[in-house]
């Protein structure tokens, strides 16, 4: 689906489902092994966390769907709102016209059939392992330098759509190559880093801007976005301290995005 509609859907779902649920403290991040393993050791939550870091919203789970849980203190009406938003997040969209009138309107170009295609179980996505890897979770943002800040590419907008409905050409195809970078640790032990190089091929709607900037993005975890959205801009600006004037060694900078 077009990225403007996806942004609306993600914002709506994040506001409905995550504002109350985003303070979840999930023990799943502590248990690194598979949550479904039958021999997974039991643990005492009280030994791990002295306080409920999310207050009454806190949920504990070691299951594979831990990030999909709502806040534990939702009333029935709010829980229904959460479940409705969650269903839109997980269901695949189809092209129109369709008998599925509540889920049609996909495309004409898009990145994935559903939000959860990239944000699997509301968790973080991962880049494809190779050119044949069908996993979703990575996209390319496109921009060009301009007075006042970066702007979208004139032909392809701000995001490459590498999939399309039947009868329509995708905007392009993403290919990832790797450049080997050799180095060594302080003790002389050698290592090799693999630097990804992103190439856009088979452009269907004209050339990219000659000064195009490509920014690969991996789908982030969904937990916490609602609470972050609820923080007023002036609070973030007051806490930024870009020059570390308080001397604590931390110099935060607010990322200002051109509207």
C-alpha positions as CSV (number, residue, x, y, z in Angstrom):
1,X,0.0,0.0,0.0
2,X,1.2,3.6,-0.5
3,X,3.4,4.8,2.3
4,X,1.1,7.7,3.2
5,X,-1.8,5.3,4.0
6,X,0.6,3.0,5.9
7,X,1.8,5.9,8.0
8,X,-1.8,6.7,8.8
9,X,-2.6,3.1,9.7
10,X,0.6,2.8,11.9
11,X,-0.2,6.0,13.7
12,X,-3.8,5.1,14.3
13,X,-2.9,1.6,15.4
14,X,-0.1,2.9,17.6
15,X,-2.4,5.5,19.2
16,X,-5.2,3.1,19.8
17,X,-3.2,0.1,20.9
18,X,0.0,1.3,22.3
19,X,-0.7,4.5,24.2
20,X,-2.0,2.4,27.0
21,X,0.1,-0.6,26.3
22,X,3.5,0.7,25.4
23,X,5.0,0.5,28.9
24,X,5.0,-3.2,28.9
25,X,7.9,-4.8,30.6
26,X,8.5,-8.0,28.8
27,X,10.6,-10.7,30.2
28,X,10.8,-12.1,26.7
29,X,13.7,-9.7,26.1
30,X,15.5,-11.4,29.0
31,X,15.0,-14.9,27.8
32,X,17.1,-15.1,24.7
33,X,16.3,-18.7,23.8
34,X,13.1,-19.8,22.1
35,X,10.0,-19.2,24.3
36,X,8.4,-22.4,23.1
37,X,11.3,-24.6,24.2
38,X,9.9,-27.3,26.6
39,X,13.0,-27.3,28.8
40,X,13.1,-23.5,29.3
41,X,14.1,-22.8,32.9
42,X,11.5,-21.2,35.1
43,X,12.3,-17.9,36.8
44,X,11.1,-15.8,39.6
45,X,9.9,-12.4,38.4
46,X,10.5,-10.8,41.8
47,X,14.1,-11.7,41.5
48,X,14.5,-10.0,38.2
49,X,12.5,-6.8,38.7
50,X,11.9,-5.2,42.1
51,X,9.3,-2.8,40.7
52,X,6.7,-3.0,37.9
53,X,8.5,-0.6,35.5
54,X,5.3,-0.1,33.6
55,X,3.2,0.4,36.6
56,X,-0.3,-1.2,36.3
57,X,0.3,-1.7,32.5
58,X,3.1,-4.2,33.1
59,X,2.8,-7.6,31.6
60,X,5.1,-10.6,32.0
61,X,5.4,-13.1,29.2
62,X,8.0,-15.5,27.7
63,X,5.8,-16.4,24.7
64,X,6.5,-15.6,21.1
65,X,3.6,-13.1,21.1
66,X,4.9,-11.2,24.1
67,X,5.1,-7.8,22.3
68,X,1.5,-8.2,21.0
69,X,0.0,-8.1,24.5
70,X,-2.1,-5.0,25.5
71,X,-1.6,-3.2,28.8
72,X,-2.9,-5.2,31.7
73,X,-5.1,-2.4,33.1
74,X,-7.3,-1.7,30.1
75,X,-11.0,-1.7,30.7
76,X,-13.3,-3.7,28.4
77,X,-14.1,-0.8,26.0
78,X,-10.4,0.1,25.6
79,X,-9.5,-3.5,25.1
80,X,-12.0,-3.8,22.3
81,X,-10.4,-0.7,20.7
82,X,-7.0,-2.4,21.0
83,X,-8.2,-5.6,19.4
84,X,-9.7,-3.7,16.5
85,X,-6.5,-1.8,15.9
86,X,-4.5,-5.1,16.2
87,X,-6.7,-6.8,13.6
88,X,-6.1,-4.1,11.0
89,X,-2.4,-4.3,11.8
90,X,-2.2,-8.1,11.2
91,X,-4.6,-8.6,8.3
92,X,-3.4,-8.7,4.7
93,X,-4.7,-6.0,2.4
94,X,-5.9,-6.8,-1.1
95,X,-6.3,-4.8,-4.3
96,X,-9.7,-3.2,-5.2
97,X,-12.4,-4.0,-6.2
98,X,-12.8,-6.9,-3.9
99,X,-15.5,-8.8,-1.9
100,X,-13.4,-7.9,1.1
101,X,-14.5,-4.3,1.3
102,X,-13.0,-3.7,4.7
103,X,-9.5,-4.7,3.6
104,X,-9.3,-3.6,-0.1
105,X,-7.4,-0.7,-1.6
106,X,-3.9,-2.2,-1.7
107,X,-1.3,-0.5,-4.0
108,X,-0.9,0.1,-6.7
109,X,2.7,-0.1,-5.4
110,X,3.6,-1.1,-1.9
111,X,6.2,-2.7,0.4
112,X,4.2,-5.4,2.2
113,X,0.7,-6.8,2.4
114,X,0.3,-6.0,6.0
115,X,1.9,-4.0,8.8
116,X,2.8,-7.2,10.6
117,X,4.7,-8.4,7.5
118,X,7.5,-6.2,8.6
119,X,6.8,-5.8,12.3
120,X,6.5,-9.5,13.0
121,X,4.5,-10.1,16.3
122,X,5.0,-6.3,16.9
123,X,8.7,-6.9,17.2
124,X,11.7,-5.7,15.2
125,X,12.2,-6.7,11.6
126,X,15.4,-7.9,10.1
127,X,17.2,-7.2,6.7
128,X,17.0,-10.1,4.1
129,X,19.8,-12.6,4.4
130,X,20.3,-12.7,0.6
131,X,18.6,-11.8,-2.6
132,X,16.2,-14.7,-2.4
133,X,15.2,-14.2,1.2
134,X,11.4,-13.6,1.3
135,X,11.5,-12.0,4.7
136,X,10.2,-8.5,5.0
137,X,11.3,-5.8,7.4
138,X,13.6,-3.6,5.4
139,X,12.8,-0.6,3.2
140,X,14.7,2.3,1.6
141,X,13.9,5.9,2.3
142,X,14.7,8.3,-0.5
143,X,15.6,12.0,-0.2
144,X,17.5,14.9,-1.8
145,X,19.2,17.8,-0.2
146,X,17.3,21.1,-0.4
147,X,17.2,24.4,1.4
148,X,15.6,23.9,4.8
149,X,16.2,20.1,4.8
150,X,15.9,16.9,2.7
151,X,12.9,16.5,0.3
152,X,11.5,13.5,-1.5
153,X,12.8,12.2,-4.8
154,X,10.8,13.9,-7.6
155,X,9.9,10.6,-9.3
156,X,9.6,8.1,-6.4
157,X,8.7,10.1,-3.4
158,X,10.2,9.4,0.0
159,X,10.1,5.6,0.0
160,X,10.9,3.0,-2.6
161,X,7.9,0.7,-3.2
162,X,9.4,-2.6,-4.4
163,X,6.2,-4.5,-4.8
164,X,3.0,-3.9,-6.8
165,X,-0.5,-5.3,-7.6
166,X,-1.2,-7.4,-10.7
167,X,-0.6,-5.5,-13.9
168,X,1.5,-2.8,-12.3
169,X,5.3,-2.6,-12.3
170,X,7.0,-2.2,-8.9
171,X,9.0,1.0,-8.6
172,X,12.3,-0.9,-8.4
173,X,14.1,-3.8,-7.0
174,X,16.4,-3.7,-4.0
175,X,19.7,-5.6,-4.2
176,X,22.2,-5.8,-1.3
177,X,25.9,-6.4,-1.9
178,X,28.6,-6.5,0.7
179,X,32.0,-4.9,1.0
180,X,34.6,-6.7,3.2
181,X,36.4,-4.4,5.6
182,X,39.4,-6.0,7.3
183,X,40.8,-4.9,10.6
184,X,42.2,-6.1,13.9
185,X,41.5,-5.9,17.6
186,X,43.8,-4.3,20.1
187,X,45.5,-7.6,20.8
188,X,46.2,-8.2,17.1
189,X,43.3,-10.7,16.5
190,X,42.1,-10.0,12.9
191,X,38.4,-9.6,12.0
192,X,36.4,-8.9,8.9
193,X,33.3,-6.6,8.8
194,X,30.7,-6.9,6.1
195,X,29.5,-3.4,5.0
196,X,26.2,-3.5,3.1
197,X,25.9,-1.6,-0.2
198,X,22.3,-1.0,-1.3
199,X,21.6,-0.9,-5.0
200,X,18.2,0.0,-6.7
201,X,17.7,-1.8,-10.0
202,X,14.9,-2.1,-12.6
203,X,13.6,1.3,-12.0
204,X,10.1,1.5,-13.7
205,X,9.2,5.1,-13.6
206,X,12.2,7.1,-14.7
207,X,15.6,7.8,-13.1
208,X,16.3,8.7,-9.5
209,X,17.6,12.2,-8.8
210,X,21.3,12.3,-9.5
211,X,22.0,13.4,-5.9
212,X,19.7,10.8,-4.3
213,X,20.3,9.8,-0.7
214,X,19.3,6.3,0.3
215,X,18.6,5.4,3.9
216,X,17.9,1.7,4.7
217,X,15.4,1.3,7.5
218,X,14.6,-1.9,9.5
219,X,11.1,-2.1,10.9
220,X,11.3,-1.0,14.6
221,X,9.6,-2.8,17.6
222,X,6.2,-1.3,18.2
223,X,6.2,-1.4,22.0
224,X,6.6,2.1,23.4
225,X,5.6,4.2,20.4
226,X,2.4,5.4,21.9
227,X,4.1,6.8,25.0
228,X,6.8,8.4,22.9
229,X,4.1,10.1,20.8
230,X,2.4,11.4,23.9
231,X,5.6,13.3,25.1
232,X,5.2,17.0,24.2
233,X,7.8,18.4,21.8
234,X,8.8,21.1,24.3
235,X,9.7,18.5,26.9
236,X,12.1,16.8,24.4
237,X,13.6,20.2,23.5
238,X,14.2,21.0,27.1
239,X,15.9,17.7,27.8
240,X,18.1,17.6,24.7
241,X,21.2,19.4,26.1
242,X,23.1,19.2,22.8
243,X,26.2,20.8,24.2
244,X,26.3,18.8,27.4
245,X,25.9,21.9,29.6
246,X,25.1,19.9,32.7
247,X,28.4,18.0,32.3
248,X,26.9,14.5,32.6
249,X,28.6,13.2,29.4
250,X,25.2,13.0,27.5
251,X,24.5,15.3,24.7
252,X,21.1,14.6,23.2
253,X,19.9,16.2,19.9
254,X,16.3,16.4,18.7
255,X,15.9,15.2,15.2
256,X,13.9,17.9,13.4
257,X,12.0,16.5,10.4
258,X,10.9,18.8,7.6
259,X,7.1,18.8,7.2
